Amino acid sequence: MLSQTRLQLALTKAWQRRGVFAWLLAPASVLYYAIYLCRGALYALRLRRPTRLDVPVVVVGNLYLGGTGKTPLTVELVRALIARGWRPGIVSRGYGALDSAPRLVHPGDAARQVGDEPLLIVRATTAPVAIARRRVEAAQLLRAAHPECDVIIADDGLQHRQLGRDIEIALLNYRGLGNGWMLPAGPLREPPSRLDRVDAIALNGEAPTVATATPSYRMRTHLASAFALHSPKLRIDLSALAAEQRSHGWRLTAAGGIGAPDRFFAMLRAAGLVIDELPLADHFDYSTNPFSDCTADRILITEKDAVKCADNLSLANDPRLWVVPLVTEIDPALIDVVVARITTRRSAGKNSDGPSPA
């Protein structure tokens, strides 16, 4: 896993510019783009058709490979819809799950069984969550198990065209579109022009604006008070933790097995903390203990890391591990757009004969 971490960090750095690495892989990107166009043509010619559900579907995704903040956006979108009277359910691939078969996610599941992000979502929202490699199968399972759900949110489903959708939200963070090239010479799973065909763009933090007619909305995040992994009732404000560090001379290590650990580290420093960085690969599974040789007095991790650390007894009982949650704020105008679209679809569905065939 540590070699995977080094590879991921190297790729992220290389993908931000069109250097020697990118040019060497440019022919492979041309092939990737050709396959992408062929796949799109199958849907354009109606040789393949998306499966439409009997409830509205909202897709949250990105073009940039890796983490841009999709899961925090999904969580806050679900909370906002619940506050407005909707009963959402969430579908996800369940990256890292041992079994790729469709299944429901429960708060007491282990991350290795269902994936870290679906487990984080179900614990943060209490809304029903289903996973499957094919999002359509997850959505069908969710509808059968929870017929009360009246809208489906697909976490990271922009490229999975088999699932019909009523609104698409693409997310960008501070890395923007990288060098603007598709995989493997660049970080993009689809070309930049794809942003012209989504319904809304969420700009996470200091994300750069892009040249597109699609409306964009700001999404802001900040860190909340930290809590002890072994005893969540033990909490401390980050400013108080910084004061404790100065008073006792504590050494703090921050670890992040997420798509953008550098952003997490920067936010901790902005809170006044002096930290040693330990970036880990996105979805780092924590089956091994990366802190066995760490001499820090406190180790700060994200909520995504915490759901996996809790499955490892040596980590779950380590009093040095403190979790720093992320608080996300979405532009209310984006919520208005989503609600307007799914309300229209729901009203149209009541006057139709049901979902269209696959």
C-alpha positions in Angstrom: 0.0 0.0 0.0 2.9 2.4 0.7 4.2 1.8 -2.9 0.6 2.6 -4.1 0.7 5.8 -2.1 4.0 6.9 -3.8 2.6 6.1 -7.2 -0.6 8.0 -6.6 1.3 11.1 -5.4 3.7 10.9 -8.3 0.8 10.7 -10.8 -1.1 13.5 -9.2 2.0 15.8 -9.5 2.7 14.7 -13.1 -0.9 15.2 -14.2 -0.9 18.9 -13.3 1.3 19.7 -16.3 2.0 18.6 -19.8 5.6 17.4 -19.2 7.6 14.5 -20.6 5.5 12.0 -18.7 2.3 13.3 -20.3 3.7 13.4 -23.8 5.0 9.9 -23.6 1.6 8.6 -22.6 -0.3 10.8 -25.1 -0.8 8.0 -27.7 -2.4 5.8 -25.0 -4.8 8.7 -24.2 -5.8 8.9 -27.9 -6.7 5.3 -27.7 -8.6 5.9 -24.5 -10.5 8.8 -26.1 -11.4 6.6 -29.1 -12.9 3.9 -26.8 -14.8 6.7 -25.0 -16.3 8.0 -28.3 -17.3 4.4 -29.3 -19.0 3.9 -26.0 -20.9 7.2 -26.3 -21.9 6.3 -29.9 -23.7 3.2 -28.7 -26.0 5.3 -26.6 -26.3 8.1 -29.2 -27.4 5.4 -31.8 -29.7 3.9 -29.2 -27.9 0.5 -29.4 -27.7 0.8 -25.7 -30.3 2.6 -23.6 -30.1 3.8 -20.0 -32.4 2.2 -17.4 -34.9 4.7 -16.1 -36.2 4.2 -12.5 -39.6 5.2 -11.3 -38.1 7.9 -9.1 -35.8 10.8 -9.9 -32.1 10.2 -10.0 -29.4 12.7 -9.1 -25.8 11.9 -10.2 -22.8 13.4 -8.4 -19.5 12.8 -10.1 -16.3 14.3 -11.5 -14.0 14.2 -14.5 -10.8 14.2 -12.5 -9.7 10.7 -11.4 -9.7 10.4 -7.6 -11.1 12.5 -4.8 -12.6 15.9 -5.4 -15.1 16.0 -2.5 -17.9 13.9 -4.0 -18.8 12.1 -0.8 -19.0 15.2 1.4 -21.2 16.8 -1.3 -23.4 13.7 -1.4 -23.8 13.7 2.3 -24.8 17.4 2.5 -27.2 17.0 -0.5 -28.9 14.1 1.2 -29.3 16.1 4.4 -30.6 19.1 2.5 -33.2 17.0 0.7 -34.3 15.3 3.9 -34.8 18.8 5.4 -37.0 19.7 2.5 -39.2 16.7 3.0 -37.7 14.2 0.5 -36.7 10.6 1.4 -33.5 10.0 -0.5 -31.5 6.8 -0.9 -27.9 6.5 -2.1 -26.2 4.2 -4.5 -22.5 3.7 -4.8 -20.0 1.3 -6.4 -18.6 0.4 -3.0 -14.9 0.7 -3.9 -12.8 -1.6 -1.8 -15.6 -3.9 -0.8 -14.8 -7.6 -0.7 -17.9 -8.7 -2.7 -19.0 -6.8 -5.8 -22.6 -8.3 -5.6 -25.4 -5.8 -4.9 -26.1 -5.4 -1.2 -27.5 -2.9 1.3 -25.1 -1.1 3.6 -25.8 -1.0 7.4 -24.1 1.2 10.0 -22.6 -1.8 11.8 -20.9 -3.2 8.6 -17.1 -3.3 8.3 -15.5 -1.0 5.8 -13.8 -4.0 4.1 -17.3 -5.5 3.4 -19.0 -2.5 1.9 -16.3 0.1 1.2 -15.3 3.2 3.2 -17.3 5.8 1.5 -20.7 4.0 1.5 -20.2 3.2 5.2 -19.3 6.8 5.9 -22.4 8.0 4.1 -24.9 5.7 5.9 -23.5 6.6 9.3 -23.5 10.3 8.5 -27.1 10.4 7.1 -28.9 7.3 8.3 -30.5 7.2 4.8 -30.6 3.9 3.0 -27.5 3.0 1.0 -26.9 0.2 -1.6 -23.7 -0.8 -3.4 -23.0 -2.7 -6.6 -20.5 -2.5 -9.4 -23.4 -1.8 -11.7 -25.2 1.2 -10.2 -28.5 0.1 -11.8 -28.5 -3.1 -9.8 -27.8 -1.1 -6.6 -30.7 1.3 -7.4 -33.1 -1.6 -8.1 -32.1 -3.3 -4.9 -32.6 -0.1 -2.9 -36.0 0.6 -4.4 -37.2 -3.0 -3.6 -35.9 -2.8 0.0 -37.0 0.8 0.6 -40.0 1.7 -1.5 -40.4 4.8 0.6 -37.4 6.4 -1.1 -38.6 9.0 -3.6 -35.2 10.1 -5.0 -31.9 8.3 -5.7 -28.5 9.9 -5.3 -25.7 8.2 -7.2 -22.3 8.9 -5.6 -19.6 9.0 -8.3 -21.9 7.9 -11.1 -21.1 10.4 -13.9 -19.5 7.9 -16.2 -22.0 5.1 -15.6 -24.4 5.9 -18.3 -26.5 2.7 -17.9 -28.3 4.4 -15.0 -30.7 7.0 -16.3 -30.6 10.4 -14.5 -32.5 13.6 -14.2 -29.8 15.9 -13.1 -26.0 15.7 -13.2 -23.6 17.6 -10.9 -19.9 17.6 -11.7 -17.5 18.5 -9.0 -14.2 20.4 -9.3 -11.6 21.1 -6.6 -8.4 23.1 -6.4 -6.7 20.9 -9.0 -9.2 21.9 -11.6 -8.9 19.8 -14.8 -5.2 19.1 -14.2 -3.3 19.3 -17.6 -6.6 18.9 -19.4 -5.8 15.5 -21.0 -7.6 12.2 -20.6 -6.1 9.1 -19.0 -3.4 8.0 -18.8 -1.5 11.1 -19.9 -3.8 13.3 -17.8 -6.2 12.8 -14.9 -9.5 13.1 -16.8 -12.0 10.3 -17.3 -13.9 12.3 -19.8 -12.9 15.4 -21.9 -13.3 18.9 -20.6 -16.2 19.4 -23.0 -18.3 17.0 -20.9 -18.8 19.9 -18.5 -21.0 21.6 -21.1 -23.5 18.7 -20.8 -23.9 18.5 -17.1 -26.6 20.5 -15.3 -24.5 22.1 -12.6 -20.9 22.4 -11.5 -19.9 22.4 -7.8 -16.7 24.3 -7.1 -15.1 22.9 -4.0 -13.1 25.4 -2.1 -10.6 27.4 -4.2 -11.5 25.5 -7.4 -10.7 27.5 -10.5 -13.6 28.5 -12.7 -13.8 26.8 -16.1 -14.8 28.0 -19.6 -18.4 26.6 -19.8 -21.9 27.8 -20.1 -23.0 25.4 -17.3 -23.9 27.3 -14.1 -21.5 26.8 -11.2 -22.1 26.9 -7.4 -19.6 27.2 -4.5 -19.1 24.5 -2.0 -17.1 25.3 1.1 -15.5 23.1 3.8 -13.9 23.6 7.2 -12.7 21.3 9.9 -14.8 20.6 13.1 -13.6 19.7 16.6 -11.5 16.6 16.8 -12.7 13.5 18.8 -10.8 10.5 20.1 -11.2 7.4 17.9 -11.3 5.1 21.0 -13.7 7.3 22.9 -15.8 9.7 20.6 -17.1 11.6 23.6 -13.7 13.0 24.1 -13.6 16.2 22.0 -11.4 19.2 21.6 -11.6 22.3 19.4 -8.6 22.6 17.0 -7.6 26.0 18.5 -7.5 24.4 21.9 -5.5 21.5 20.5 -3.0 24.0 19.0 -2.7 25.6 22.4 -2.1 22.2 24.0 0.5 21.5 21.4 2.4 24.7 22.2 2.0 24.2 26.0 3.2 20.6 26.1 5.5 20.5 23.1 3.4 17.7 21.5 4.4 16.3 18.2 1.4 15.9 15.8 1.2 13.7 12.8 -1.6 14.0 10.3 -2.5 11.1 8.0 -4.9 11.1 5.1 -5.9 8.1 3.0 -8.0 10.3 0.8 -7.9 11.7 -2.7 -6.4 15.1 -1.7 -4.5 14.6 1.6 -2.6 17.8 1.0 -5.8 19.8 1.3 -6.5 18.2 4.7 -2.9 19.0 5.9 -3.3 22.6 4.7 -6.5 23.1 6.7 -4.9 21.7 9.8 -2.0 24.1 9.5 -4.5 27.0 8.9 -6.0 26.0 12.3 -2.7 26.7 14.0 -1.4 23.2 14.2 2.2 22.1 13.5 2.1 18.7 11.9 4.2 16.0 10.2 2.5 14.8 7.1 1.8 11.2 6.3 -0.1 11.0 3.0 -1.6 7.6 2.2 -3.2 6.2 -0.9 -6.8 7.0 -1.5 -8.9 4.2 0.2 -5.9 3.0 2.2 -7.3 -0.1 3.9 -5.5 0.0 7.2 -5.2 -3.8 7.4 -1.7 -3.0 8.4 -0.8 -0.3 10.9 1.0 2.6 9.2 1.7 4.2 12.6 3.6 1.3 14.2 6.8 3.3 14.0 5.2 6.7 14.6 6.4 8.6 17.7 3.8 11.3 17.6 1.9 12.3 20.7 -1.3 12.7 18.6 -2.2 11.4 15.2 -5.0 13.2 13.3 -7.0 11.3 10.7 -10.1 12.0 8.5 -13.5 10.4 9.0 -12.9 8.3 5.9 -9.8 6.9 7.5 -11.6 6.4 10.8 -14.2 3.9 9.5 -11.3 1.6 8.5 -9.1 2.2 11.6 -12.0 1.1 13.7 -11.8 -2.4 12.1 -8.2 -2.8 13.2 -8.0 -3.4 17.0 -4.5 -2.0 17.3 -5.7 1.2 15.7 -9.1 1.3 17.3 -7.6 1.3 20.8 -4.7 3.6 20.1 -5.4 6.7 22.3 -3.2 8.8 20.0 -5.7 8.7 17.1 -8.0 11.6 16.8 -10.6 12.1 14.1 -11.1 15.5 12.5 -14.5 15.7 10.7 -15.1 17.9 7.7 -18.1 20.3 7.7 -19.4 21.0 4.2 -21.6 24.0 3.1 -23.4 24.0 -0.2 -24.7 27.0 -2.0 -28.5 26.9 -1.3 -29.1 27.8 -4.9 -27.7 24.4 -6.0 -30.2 22.7 -3.7 -32.9 24.8 -5.3 -31.9 23.6 -8.8 -31.9 20.0 -7.7 -35.2 20.2 -5.9 -36.8 21.9 -8.9 -35.6 19.3 -11.3 -36.6 16.2 -9.2 -39.9 17.8 -8.4 -40.6 18.2 -12.1 -39.6 14.6 -12.8 -41.8 13.3 -9.9 -44.8 15.2 -11.2 -44.2 13.9 -14.7 -43.8 10.4 -13.3 -47.3 10.5 -11.7 -48.7 11.1 -15.2 -46.7 8.3 -16.9 -47.0 4.6 -17.2 -43.8 3.9 -15.2 -40.1 3.6 -15.9 -38.8 3.1 -19.4 -37.2 -0.2 -20.2 -33.4 -0.9 -20.2 
